[in-house]
Amino acid sequence: MKIVIDQDRCIASGQCVSAVGEVFDQRDEDGVVVLLDPTPPADLAAAVRQAAAVCPARAIRVEE
C-alpha cells in the first residue's frame, strides 16, 4: 500500500487525522494534510482506506 496526497485539493477538514493519526497530520498554519507515513503497516490498511473514503476533497489516494 502506498498513499498519495494532493495538498492542493485538501480543504483541511481533518477527517483523515481523526481516522488515522499515525499516518496523517495537519499543518499548523493552515490545516492542510501532511503525510507522516507514505507506506503504513498492513494493520492500518483498513483505517487508511476509510480515511481516503471520508475525505470530502478526495485529496487522498491509496495505491495497492
N, C-alpha and C positions, 0 to 999 in steps of 0.2 A: 504494500500500500504506500502510495505517495500522495501527499497533499499539496495542492497548488492554490494559492490565494491571489485574488485580484484586489489589491488595496484601493484601486481607483473606483471600484464598484461598491466597496464597503460603505455602509451607512451608519456604522458604529452602534448597532443595536445591542451588541453584547451577548447575543444568543449562543454563539459559539463558545465563549468563555464560560457561560453558565453550564453548557453541556460537557465540556472537556477542558477544564482549566489547566491540565497538564500539557495540552497541545497548543492552545490558543491563549493569547493575551490581547490587551488593547493599549495603544499608545496613550500616554498621559495627556498629551496636548490636544488630541482631537478624537480619541476613542477608536481610531481605525485599528482593525485586526493586525496582530503580529503573530507570526507562526513561530512557535517555540520548538516544535519537533516535526520536520517535514516527513519523517518516516517513523511514525509511532509504533510501539509494540502491538502485536496481534490482539492482546487483551483489551485494547482501546478501540479496535476497529469499528465495532458497532456504535460506540458513542461518537466517533468521528463522522461516520456516515449520517448519524442523526443530526449532528451539528451542521453538516452540509445541507441536509434536507430542510432544516428550520431557518436557515439564513435567508432573511427577507430580500436581500440584494443578490442572492445567488453568487456570492463572491468567493465561495469555497468549492473547489473541485477535487474529487477523490479519484485517483488513477490506481487501478489494480495491477 
